Amino acid sequence: MAKSKANCKKLQEALQNLGHPGLDVGSWRPAGKLPGAELLGPSSHPGREQPWLGSVCFTQGLLGQFNPVALWLPHKGISNRARGQLEVRGGEGVVEEEGQGDRCRGVYLVSSTGAKKARQTPEDDDRLWRATGEKPSQRPRGLQHPACSPPSLNRPFSFIPRALQRLMGQVDTEGGSKTRKGEGGFEEEGRILVLEKNWRPWPKARRRVQGCLEWVKRQLFRVGDDWYFLFALGALMALVSFAMDFTVSRVANAHKWLYQEVGDYPVLKYLAWTIYPVALSAFSTGFAQSITPHSGGSGIPELKTILTGVLLEEYLAIKNFGAKVVGLTCTLACGSTIFLGKVGPFVHLSSMIAAYLGRIRTSVSGEYENKNKQNEMLVAGAAVGVATVFGAPISGVLFSVEVVSSHFAVRDYWRGCFAATCGAFLFRLLAVFNSEQETIMALFKTSFKIDFPFGLQETLFFMFLGIVCGGVSCAFLFCQRWFLGYVRRNSFTAKLLASEKPLYSALVAFLLSSITFPPSLGQFMASRLSMKELLTSLLDNRTWGVLSQNASLDWPLQVDPQDLWLEWWNPHATVLGCLVVFLVMKFWMLILATTMPMPAGYFMPVFIYGAALGRLVGEAMAFLFPKGVTSEGATSFINPGGYALAGAAAFSGAVTHTLSTALLVFEMTGQIAHILPVTLAVLIANAIAQKSQPSFYDGTIIVKKLPYLPRIRSRHIGSYKVTTQEFMNTEFIALPKDASFQETLRIATSTDDLEYPVVDSTESRMLVGMVQRSEVIKFLQTKEDNGSTPHKEHGEETWPKQSLGDSCTIDPVTLQLSPWTSLHQAHNLFELLNLQRAFVTQLGKIVGAVSRNEIRKAIEDLANPKVAK
């Protein structure tokens, strides 16, 4: 008896230390059976048949030992703070039996208010008893009450297992839910938790540790939780980028070793050169497509579509990450034979990680999922994707702004810069740790003159280069979009892409590798150089024409890293001839490679192509002006590397419709001496391309028919004159607020709209709100479950009289268009607010609806006006 009282006192003191007063309930009786124990429920006190909030019951086990095993805790009235503070600590609870074995004492009530120690006062007792409908005279003798609101008895509570597992030890759930009927006919549903082991020791030490962890969390998140996840985003993508480059270099070196070790046998050399990229391309396509169909291509067009508010299922799922990483690694290992890059897929990979970290941030902070927060992380992910490829944080942010976002929030700029800087810094730091570089430096280091980099007359040459890049980019964009559509329309290629994608990639890779075979046409295209070596050689500040004339050279048997320019020279052709062959062949080869359904980027190939175009213009100018140009007595020799730099920025900027490429070349090379001519060339090339063709990514969106709003070009000044009433949809279905079951069922079965406008009545057509299709289906199912099917009375069918407005949640329509709203204004609203549909009203009366399809068709009609017959 003394031990029993001591144990009960110990548990009583433990509860009081936690701010939860231990309360003696009086008499209880058995209420159910559990394996190895008896669940004790409340005895039949007058008006008191429900267990109290937080009842901790003690049961007698098979061996005669009494342990606290069950907890009944209704959901209502338990705040998030109280859930985290729900703790029951103490030693073994031993209860005393009173006479018969069906009653015991020692049932404790745990207050859910948490922070303060609850002191019962007569006022609290009276308030609590009044809330439960009991009179003070009906109280069980000896019963105390915590000062808290009465429990709700109509909701399950799923949070208890996690709380008890964390705070009290291992918990086993037995018996599922128990239901108890109360005085008013209502039921209480709860979950029985059986504690099989004794409670954890050292409660005070555990509380101190938990308190320290909570304090550390509060201190760390005081500056905001976004920064930690943005840093993690940059660090993770830097590690992935470095590991991918390291793996690609090893696989590419293995290809070179295999090609050299087969000897001088032409057939073996040909097989070693072609089979390697064919196998890698087929594996890249097959592996990626077997896991997810969203792993092919660049990924930027789909990301642009997602950021406009369109939901693409499973596109940003983290399970696609591994497939895209493996597929992209195999693609890059093919080298310059396939001539593809990593920027686009890496933006996609970074967006996957950003979306995943965003969900983790939401769960850690306890906030609800916010669409705007997700978009902020995706924009930062796009910036990190570019920054960790080139080690260029500033241009990475600007590139993501121009390419990915139609409208960019200024608050996202700082987040993108922070994440991109962390990623770029760690990416370059890993190169130093791997002994690739002595210190952090530019990815493509150049040695241009800084004191007098170009003459004033050369400004005209750079302007001419911008015109050339703009014209060639228009031809490239048109041909690429046409050929991509042709491949999808052609019956043979369409069937091959639908059922045998690895075979299609293998056939294309075999064709491209056969053309680039070094002993054949490849010797005129510098086919033995990798993608990085191609760009490094094109940015050489020496004049290749002068070098080839000053020495009698033989075509080298192996690539010389110190003289990469020799790959652009051939005994049977001049340097200019090799550059022309490279530009002509790579033009259609790159277009063909863009149709391969494997993870691949297209920015780096376009960038190198522009550098070759600029190098051709620079070498031609150096040939025409061998003694340089003179400006005010100062002579400046032509630097073909500067023209290659400007050509890379101008052509890639024209293809992608971006200006950030001008800054990108400076961050990549560490040279800023040519900032004015490069910017001038980029502006001219962009002006020509944007006037003539959609960008590369917009063209892909058009071919894939993604639900993306096209841009209204500046020349379409008529967009201000076209009003909503000219292109709105007038054949829409509206639900009356007083719609009957029969009318609602008829409309729901005749259409598949995701939302319906709700009007006051069919006659007035006054818009009162909008109802989701899910709500309508729920309304119909509820009526069917309740037996509200039509039945005949006196030969006529009768339907339920309850209307739609009485049962469904009608959402207010916060934005309405006027019939006189211009196309330009409607387009801006849809882009800015990520709208999918808007209703057109006149004096409150709904007259039409506008969706993205109507706006897209109106813009197309504006760009291609119909000729009146």
VEXROPA-28462 format. One record per residue (C-alpha): z, y, x. Coordinates in steps of 0.001 Angstrom, whole numbers, plus 500000, padded with zeros to 6 digits. Example, Ala and Ser with C-alpha at 12.3 -4.5 7.8 and 13.67 -1.06 7.14 Angstrom:
507800495500512300/507140498940513670/
END
This chain:
500000500000500000/500813502428502816/497514501687504520/495635502239501273/497287505596500744/496638506582504357/492954505742504103/492567507610500841/494367510587502350/492087510435505387/488976510572503222/490539513311501126/491132515421504255/487613514765505533/486110515991502294/488287519092502309/487245519898505890/483657519901504706/484452522276501871/484227519476499291/487573518873497587/488427515243497005/489316514736493375/491078511912491638/489203510965488500/491731508705486922/490658505426485416/487224503863485763/485710500599484616/482929498331485957/479457499492484914/477024497179486674/476500494395489151/475124494685492687/474737492035495400/478134491647496962/479776494553495160/480681496023491797/479470499453490740/482329501239489046/481398503648486278/483451506052484169/485748504678481535/485423505636477906/487161508969477880/486580511037474731/483388513047475134/483158512118478801/480674509266479262/478591510801482050/479492510635485734/480262513912487411/478045515681489898/478297513974493247/480504511045492229/481329508902495249/482352505519493868/484334502810495654/483641499177494861/485356495962495703/483231493631497798/483149489858497695/485607489649500571/488114491917498910/487352494959501064/486834498308499395/484024500474500747/482243503545499413/478883502174498383/477337504224495597/476466507846495009/475229509342491751/473757512790492165/471481514471489581/468756516736490897/469252519966488971/471637522475490445/471218521192494000/469685523933496109/467715523246499276/470633524526501302/473060522242499542/470816519216500053/470934519746503771/474729520135503646/475373517051501535/477765515019503657/480477512499502934/482525511539505947/485745509650506564/487084506252507349/487145503150505249/488037503985501682/490603501673500165/491461502086496495/494470500968494531/494191498761491519/496099499684488367/497259496653486531/494044494993485421/491203494498487847/488711496519485862/490190499918486715/490731501668489981/491486505068491410/490016506889494357/486738508195492921/485835511469494597/483587514297493500/481514516111496116/480688519727495349/477052520744495898/477842524400496457/478432523662500089/479456526695502115/482790527682500614/485757525552499824/485908525215496059/489230526203494542/489658525289490927/491106527892488635/491779527680484923/488812529978484350/486538527661486331/487820524632484465/487363526272481086/483854527442482009/482880524008483232/484327522195480253/482631524583477862/479302523926479582/479734520180479080/480887520489475500/484375519102476094/487659520617475081/490511521057477549/492593518669475510/490019515935476089/490295516029479866/491277512786481556/494676513072483016/494689514093486653/490992515104486685/490022518134488792/486649519908488727/484582521564491430/483472525079490583/479843524274490056/477408524011487189/477166520728485254/474549518246486347/471134517812484825/470673514327483507/466929514160483037/465400514255486533/465300511640489301/466415512597492781/464286511279495599/465850513308498395/469096511347498529/467906508398500661/466737510683503474/469929512738503330/472200509716503418/470214507992506145/470516511106508254/474171511858507540/475946508617506670/474047505853508424/471801503075507265/471318502954503539/469758500216501521/468324501002498112/469061498281495617/468400498019491947/466014500957491692/466999503402488935/469909503111486529/469911504804483159/473014505842481264/472982507198477763/475219510144477071/476879511605474026/473893513593472798/471437510762473053/470003511950476358/469749509737479399/470737510160483014/468502508608485612/469776508130489122/469207506020492178/471874503637493419/472394503777497157/474249500891498729/475885501518502078/475958498201503916/477637499424507101/480597501594507838/480055505297508177/479139506775511544/481953507683513905/482753511036515471/481925513256512482/483106516446514168/480968515852517262/477931515156515117/478530518317513134/478722520350516343/475462518864517634/473711519512514333/475040523034514271/473754523648517800/470331522305516868/470173524531513810/471190527525515929/468497526752518508/465924526431515733/466918529777514251/466757531471517663/463381529980518516/461842530815515157/463252534334515169/460017535617516764/457958533589514319/457004529945514231/453265530623514508/453386531357518246/454722527943519208/452021526148517275/449325528463518637/450517527739522167/450484524023521405/446945524385520063/445711526052523245/447521523613525527/446288520512523709/442666521634523664/442807522606527346/444008519111528199/441309517519526057/438582519722527567/439649519019531133/439977515276530512/436555515211528878/434901517075531769/436599514755534255/435376511656532412/431852513007531979/431536513803535680/432577510265536603/430161508650534166/427310510946535269/427998510151538922/427798506466538057/424342507085536597/423211508841539782/424633506045541916/422822503421539853/419538505300540113/419827505569543900/421010502018544541/418128500231542822/415909501072545781/412276502104545818/411180499852542981/409534502125540372/410219499785537463/413894499424538301/414209503162538828/412599503793535465/414899501332533714/417978502735535440/416956506255534455/416160505514530794/418473502701529690/421642504539530696/421185507553528336/419717505293525646/422827503112525636/425169506106525681/423299507830522832/423264504714520667/426956504068521304/427859507708520634/426068507667517300/427225504227516206/430867504677517158/431216508123515626/429357507268512425/431266504027511941/434539505940511700/433423509025509799/430064510483508749/431362513991509501/431389513503513268/427693514132513872/426110517416514831/427757520639515858/430431521263513234/430209525049513164/428049525252509979/430576523167508062/433459525225509427/431747528429508271/431475526901504815/435147525878504737/436303529370505672/434449530788502663/436722528808500349/434637525667499856/436527522388500190/434722519748502270/436592516473501872/437881514754505020/435996517119507313/439134518365509083/441044515079508866/442812514201512090/441387510658511973/437970512127512860/439337513519516119/439096510324518148/435610509531516901/434324512971517819/435976512941521258/434511509571522231/431094510397520801/430936513805522483/431965512326525833/429089509848525675/426676512598524646/427627514831527562/427414511882529961/423682511680529215/423333514873531252/420328517172531169/418125514279530050/419167514782526431/419966518466527113/422936518920524755/426298520700525123/429894520686523891/430665524110522352/430040523312518678/431821519937518590/434698521387520562/435124524110517956/435235521330515369/437821519397517403/439957522482517839/439797523143514100/441038519616513387/444033520133515662/444635523580514148/444640522171510609/447000519368511639/449388521746513412/449265524002510363/450512521162508185/453276520409510685/454285524066510709/454489524043506925/456743520986506904/458991522333509673/459413525791508195/459812524474504659/457159526808503274/454577525868500695/450998525253501778/449128528534501862/445335528728501987/445444531959503967/447738530413506571/445334527514506948/442401529864507471/444359531772510120/444896528577512066/441229527586511692/439999530927513031/442370530605515979/441122527058516496/437519528257516685/438476530809519341/440346528176521345/437372525827521151/435080528331522877/437729529548525325/438567526068526609/434904525260527245/434029528317529353/437477529574530348/436651532838528565/439404533898526109/438142537343525035/434556536331524346/435846533174522691/437721535247520123/434755537544519531/432378534599519250/434587532978516609/434727536258514709/430939536652514695/429929533047514123/432643531517511961/434065534303509796/432172536392507287/435233538651506882/437829538777509638/441432539860509103/442752542069511890/446060540157511892/444160537056513047/442850538849516138/446176538754517973/446769535105517066/443313534129518259/443712536029521531/447083534435522225/445921530878521574/442619531365523425/444347532882526463/446824530005526642/444014527471526400/441705529176528906/444489529738531445/445677526135531323/442078524862531479/441398526759534696/444844525900536053/444142522194535686/441038522619537847/443244524060540605/445735521203540302/442853518730540544/441740520386543830/438407521429542366/439117525085543200/441518526900545493/442605529359542828/441712530412539298/438200531843539392/435075532133537276/433453528950536041/430043529938537488/430705532069540527/427897534405541648/427402536813544553/425475539746543108/425475543110544837/427977545518543352/427195548788545157/423588549048543908/422859546065541636/419668547371539978/417380550358540018/416919552799537179/413308551686536625/414515548128536127/416034549188532825/412537548969531352/412201545446532726/415462544411531071/414273545925527799/411074543923528112/413183540823528726/415094541538525505/411820541734523585/410638538446525082/413929536700524289/413880538028520727/410328536824520121/410890533379521626/414145532990519688/412337533672516403/409782530992517229/412528528570518218/414582529167515056/411575528768512787/410363525580514464/413823524043514621/414558524666510947/411125523400509890/411305520257512019/414849519453510899/413714519670507295/410623517594508051/412698514804509569/414806514704506418/411739514740504147/409632512190506014/410034508743504484/410169506830507780/412621509085509607/414705509632506465/415079505876506006/415919505472509681/418569508200509521/420034506728506350/420418503131507520/419843502931511300/421216506079512888/421994504481516280/418427503207516452/417040506675515762/419191508192518509/418141505447520916/414444506049520223/414750509806520728/416796509325523902/414215506883525258/411418509385524662/413288512273526269/414439510252529272/410926508926529835/409554512468529976/412253513621532392/411790510649534758/411858512364538203/408830510677539835/406673511743536871/406883514952534865/410572515353535605/409892516593539136/408499519819537656/411543520350535389/414511519994537779/415502516903535795/417839515595538507/420222518525538023/423144518361535616/423758521023532989/426206522874535229/423894522627538239/420997523961536196/422884527119535253/424312527553538753/420855527346540316/419309529765537826/421981532390538590/421167532295542310/420710535849543626/418057534791546147/414365535068545361/412870531586545188/409316532757545715/410225534324549054/412204531257550135/409331528904549354/406859531019551339/408993531339554455/409383527638555141/407331524473554956/409396522132552852/409159518635551504/410509517673548127/414046516364548833/414886512752548099/418366513720546884/419890516820545347/421324519218547915/424350521038546428/423862523928548863/420166524423548030/419806523648544351/416782525929544178/414733523200545914/414720521284542624/412638524136541193/410050523845543950/407351521216544259/404536520738546772/402086520539543877/403369523585541948/404902526975542593/408322528123541483/406805530041538596/404842526956537578/407978524794537497/409780527394535384/406877527509532926/406795523705532631/410564523668532079/410371526296529325/407442524691527515/408815521145527596/412431521998526848/411351524081523848/410253521094521777/412579518600523483/415610520640522449/414295520889518893/413867517114518819/417349516560520257/418940518640517476/417906515969514954/419990513253516632/422981512332514394/425615512270517127/428322514736518198/426550517427520190/426572521154520803/423542523395521024/424875526626522490/424873525558526144/421243524289526073/420152527553524457/422148529465527054/420444527616529930/417039528040528297/417600531800528123/418651531826531782/415403530066532713/413454532583530646/415192535457532402/414647533790535775/410929533569535073/410766537291534277/412862538106537351/410709536013539694/407590537592538217/408993541083538778/409952540175542342/406401538928542916/404913542146541486/407339544375543402/407983542570546703/409376545729548313/411635546548545385/411761549699543274/412688553151544542/414920555516542599/415740558960544044/415136557781547575/417159554591547203/415343551263547218/416623548368545128/415217544890545585/414673542772542510/417502540316541898/416138537439539752/419685536178539179/420536539346537259/417551538752534981/418679535158534457/422100536486533473/420575538924530982/418179536294529653/420987533812528999/422993536388527060/420001537793525164/418426534497524096/421692532785523121/422807535922521299/419515536103519402/419654532426518398/423258532686517163/423037536331515952/426007537352518101/426725540151520557/429722538499522192/427404536557524515/427093539736526593/430807539547527319/430692535777527693/428332535879530678/430628538313532468/433700536149531931/431803533037532994/430384534557536195/433029537130537067/430281539752537472/430244542996535522/427716544941537590/424880544280535105/426862545174531989/424503547946530814/421145546137531177/422602542905529808/424012544647526745/420718546454526207/418760543201526338/421193541517523934/420913544355521406/417108544333521449/416871540550521151/419400540508518298/417580543258516429/414337541275516520/415914537935515607/418091539202512770/415147540956511186/413017537835511225/415030534608511031/418466533336510000/420710532246512824/420777528714514149/423933527869512207/422755529558509008/419474527662509273/421388524397509533/423387525370506454/420138525999504586/418647522643505581/421845520725504776/422201522676501512/425831523493502102/427462525759499458/427478528837501671/426534532342500585/423623533742502604/423963537145504187/422374540154502503/420235541705505209/420114545429505739/416486545593504717/417396544322501261/418352547768500024/417408546614496540/420643544627496351/422343547819495168/419890548071492265/420131544478491046/422970544198488510/424988541218487374/423399541069483943/420059540247485588/421167536980487194/424370535917485381/424536532651483479/424710533273479749/424627529587478770/428265528739479387/430881527029477270/434101528797476274/437097527147474642/438738528971471729/442467529371472098/442983527718468725/440586524855469510/441498521640467758/441707518209469318/438271517269468014/436579520412469353/438291520143472736/437286516499473034/433664517307472209/433458520057474847/435216518028477542/432887515060477078/429714517163476996/430320519089480246/431807518440483666/432939521979484516/436087522253486612/437371525209484596/436710526730481202/437076530293479984/439443530603477021/438607533135474314/440756534442471496/438415533039468889/434815531972468536/433971535111466596/435631537746468790/434822536123472203/437660538137473775/438555536594477130/442246535666477291/442327533419480353/441072530299482021/442113526659481760/441524523947484330/439732520772483339/442728518745484490/444882520562481920/442358519800479190/442263516115480116/446059516019480155/446116517605476689/443717514972475353/445563512076476995/448895513272475658/447537513299472142/446120509808472532/449390508474473960/451297509948471028/449025508228468578/447057511342467797/443820509503467170/441853510280464050/442861508290461000/441445508222457536/443229509594454531/441449509423451173/438230508519452989/438299511471455429/439294511644459085/442229513852459967/442988515145463489/446115516618465066/446817520169464052/448251521260467414/445774523545469210/444750523852472838/446674527074473419/449929525459472325/449756522620474859/447763523776477912/448631526261480615/446186529165480397/445824531029483686/445128534762483570/441788535999484879/442711538609487462/439137539546488413/436331540248485988/432845541545486691/431015544121484652/427408543644483545/426581546693485677/428206545370488868/425581545334491610/424552542224493500/425863543747496715/429318544341495212/429472540867493684/428449539321497007/431186541211498860/433821540146496323/432835536490496538/432947536561500346/436136538580500666/438170536687498051/436540533265498582/435617533097494907/433759530172493420/433178531635489965/433737534905488130/433356535873484474/431403538881483252/433021540859480436/432047543910478435/434876545687476623/436981542551477022/434320540311475497/432935537587477735/429172537799478062/428380535622481083/429532533817484208/428515534147487851/428920531423490458/427781531063494042/424583529409492876/423546532462490846/424288534833493731/422430532631496201/419381532464493944/419459536236493406/419492536845497174/416601534419497669/414604536170494947/415368539475496637/414106538171499984/411023536544498430/410086538620495392/407831537020492843/404391538538492539/403546539509488982/400316537997487735/
END
